[in-house]
Amino acid sequence: MKILITGGCGFVGSNLAIFFKNNKIGTLINSLDNLSRGGSRLNLQRLKKKKIKNFKIDIANNKLVKRLPRYDLIIDCCAEAAVETSKKDINKVFNTNLVGTLNVLKKCTKDKSKLIFLSSSRVYSIDELHKLKNNNKTINEKFSTAGPKSVYGFCKYSSEHLIREFSFLYKIKYIVNRFGVISGPWQFGKQDQGFVSLWVWKHLNKKKLNYIGFGGNGSQIRDVIHIDDVCELIALQVKKINKNFNLLVNVGGGKKNATSLKNLTTLCQQVTSNHIKIGSKKSTSEYDIPYYVTDNSKVKKIYKWRNRKSFLNILQDVYKWMLDNQKELKKYIK
Ligand SMILES: NC(=O)c1ccc[n+]([C@@H]2O[C@H](COP(=O)([O-])OP(=O)(O)OC[C@H]3O[C@@H](n4cnc5c(N)ncnc54)[C@H](O)[C@@H]3O)[C@@H](O)[C@H]2O)c1
């Protein structure tokens, strides 16, 4: 099976490409990535070592996407992944995250390829998530998608609908994964995306951090899944795609991997043995949510899969990766 991973030099895409190569999943693995994300050039070097070719093109450019070789399967990991970018550069989010999906779908139609799409928990209603706060609930696929969800979330949600339309019309077999927070090595964390990796980095380098929003005391709760668990799941999805297709699942760390920012700080102190100053900014972004924890029941049942790595494992693995590559990473993580 020939596989194209879009966003193949990103955090998820690069780990997936290398996991597939190491585990001999697929006969050919290629990547499409315009290298716009900080750190993607470092990931490109990792791909090159594994003889994985990257096509440096913009996913919004249909002419160039169309010209790529034929693949049996496209795994779409390409996105402007930061929710807050919706406010600063709406065109970038729209073109990459929605026009990009359209181009991928046109390519799938032309080549009769299957599609695995990385969607997001941000398709769910901001208002409804606000009502949950810390009430211990987990969120399944039936949770409300009504109302605003950020332009990022809108593009993911619209992409899901577009995929269903193309599947209906052109019989494209697809899987949509609505992921919660993913973390692990080779994630180049920023304030607005990849907060777990950012937290470890700032502790390691004894730099200042801020709790932002919801009173500025670090009370937001998220569940986090290890990239290795994600790779294992997507590998299973690839293997079983002729049996299990045209489905949509939530995937995340679940209750056992749920953490507040405050707890993340405590664990970072344990893992790095460093204590840093954490400031406080009280104002909350319209797009921020106080709580999200995944209900993995559906994906567990279909694939007999479960996420195995604990939240502490994630921090330990990120810390080790950062220690091993500290000098080089200084260029990419601020
Ligand atoms: N990381 C998470 O916690 C998380 C959670 C839920 C969903 N997702 C989704 O998973 C996918 C992968 O996320 P990630 O964390 O690896 O993000 P990432 O930013 O690390 O990777 C995305 C890659 O896409 C590339 N890219 C961006 N715009 C492009 C364009 N116009 N043309 C070509 N390439 C372009 C970037 O250079 C980058 O390498 C995304 O679709 C994201 O929305 C991620």
The ligand as an SDF file (V2000), in Angstrom:
LIG
                    3D

 44 48  0  0  0  0  0  0  0  0999 V2000
   -1.2680   18.1170   18.2540 N   0  0  0  0  0  0  0  0  0  0  0  0
   -2.4760   18.0670   18.7790 C   0  0  0  0  0  0  0  0  0  0  0  0
   -2.6370   18.1300   20.0010 O   0  0  0  0  0  0  0  0  0  0  0  0
   -3.6850   17.8800   17.8840 C   0  0  0  0  0  0  0  0  0  0  0  0
   -4.9390   17.6930   18.4740 C   0  0  0  0  0  0  0  0  0  0  0  0
   -6.0540   17.5230   17.6590 C   0  0  0  0  0  0  0  0  0  0  0  0
   -5.9270   17.5270   16.2820 C   0  0  0  0  0  0  0  0  0  0  0  0
   -4.6990   17.7340   15.7310 N   0  0  0  0  0  0  0  0  0  0  0  0
   -4.5950   17.7220   14.2600 C   0  0  0  0  0  0  0  0  0  0  0  0
   -3.6060   16.7800   13.8980 O   0  0  0  0  0  0  0  0  0  0  0  0
   -2.9170   17.2070   12.7350 C   0  0  0  0  0  0  0  0  0  0  0  0
   -1.4280   17.2440   13.0080 C   0  0  0  0  0  0  0  0  0  0  0  0
   -1.1640   18.1950   14.0340 O   0  0  0  0  0  0  0  0  0  0  0  0
    0.3140   18.4730   14.5470 P   0  0  0  0  0  0  0  0  0  0  0  0
    0.2650   18.6510   16.0060 O   0  0  0  0  0  0  0  0  0  0  0  0
    1.2410   17.4770   13.9690 O   0  0  0  0  0  0  0  0  0  0  0  0
    0.5800   19.9080   13.8900 O   0  0  0  0  0  0  0  0  0  0  0  0
    1.9640   20.4760   13.2960 P   0  0  0  0  0  0  0  0  0  0  0  0
    1.7930   21.9420   13.1720 O   0  0  0  0  0  0  0  0  0  0  0  0
    3.1120   19.9720   14.0680 O   0  0  0  0  0  0  0  0  0  0  0  0
    2.0010   19.7980   11.8430 O   0  0  0  0  0  0  0  0  0  0  0  0
    1.3080   20.2990   10.7490 C   0  0  0  0  0  0  0  0  0  0  0  0
    2.2540   20.3250    9.5490 C   0  0  0  0  0  0  0  0  0  0  0  0
    1.5450   20.8510    8.4180 O   0  0  0  0  0  0  0  0  0  0  0  0
    2.4150   21.7140    7.7110 C   0  0  0  0  0  0  0  0  0  0  0  0
    1.6140   22.7290    7.0210 N   0  0  0  0  0  0  0  0  0  0  0  0
    0.9020   23.7600    7.5680 C   0  0  0  0  0  0  0  0  0  0  0  0
    0.2880   24.4660    6.6130 N   0  0  0  0  0  0  0  0  0  0  0  0
    0.5870   23.8630    5.4400 C   0  0  0  0  0  0  0  0  0  0  0  0
    0.2240   24.1140    4.0900 C   0  0  0  0  0  0  0  0  0  0  0  0
   -0.5620   25.1450    3.7610 N   0  0  0  0  0  0  0  0  0  0  0  0
    0.6980   23.2890    3.1260 N   0  0  0  0  0  0  0  0  0  0  0  0
    1.5120   22.2460    3.4340 C   0  0  0  0  0  0  0  0  0  0  0  0
    1.8930   21.9650    4.7040 N   0  0  0  0  0  0  0  0  0  0  0  0
    1.4400   22.7590    5.6890 C   0  0  0  0  0  0  0  0  0  0  0  0
    3.3260   22.3480    8.7590 C   0  0  0  0  0  0  0  0  0  0  0  0
    4.5740   22.7690    8.2120 O   0  0  0  0  0  0  0  0  0  0  0  0
    3.4890   21.2140    9.7630 C   0  0  0  0  0  0  0  0  0  0  0  0
    4.6730   20.4890    9.5390 O   0  0  0  0  0  0  0  0  0  0  0  0
   -3.5280   18.5640   12.3780 C   0  0  0  0  0  0  0  0  0  0  0  0
   -4.5530   18.3680   11.4420 O   0  0  0  0  0  0  0  0  0  0  0  0
   -4.1070   19.0460   13.6800 C   0  0  0  0  0  0  0  0  0  0  0  0
   -5.1540   19.9540   13.4740 O   0  0  0  0  0  0  0  0  0  0  0  0
   -3.5740   17.8980   16.4970 C   0  0  0  0  0  0  0  0  0  0  0  0
  1  2  1  0
  2  3  2  0
  2  4  1  0
  4  5  1  0
  4 44  2  0
  5  6  2  0
  6  7  1  0
  7  8  2  0
  8  9  1  0
  8 44  1  0
  9 10  1  0
  9 42  1  0
 10 11  1  0
 11 12  1  0
 11 40  1  0
 12 13  1  0
 13 14  1  0
 14 15  2  0
 14 16  1  0
 14 17  1  0
 17 18  1  0
 18 19  2  0
 18 20  1  0
 18 21  1  0
 21 22  1  0
 22 23  1  0
 23 24  1  0
 23 38  1  0
 24 25  1  0
 25 26  1  0
 25 36  1  0
 26 27  1  0
 26 35  1  0
 27 28  2  0
 28 29  1  0
 29 30  1  0
 29 35  2  0
 30 31  1  0
 30 32  2  0
 32 33  1  0
 33 34  2  0
 34 35  1  0
 36 37  1  0
 36 38  1  0
 38 39  1  0
 40 41  1  0
 40 42  1  0
 42 43  1  0
M  CHG  2   8   1  16  -1
M  END
$$$$
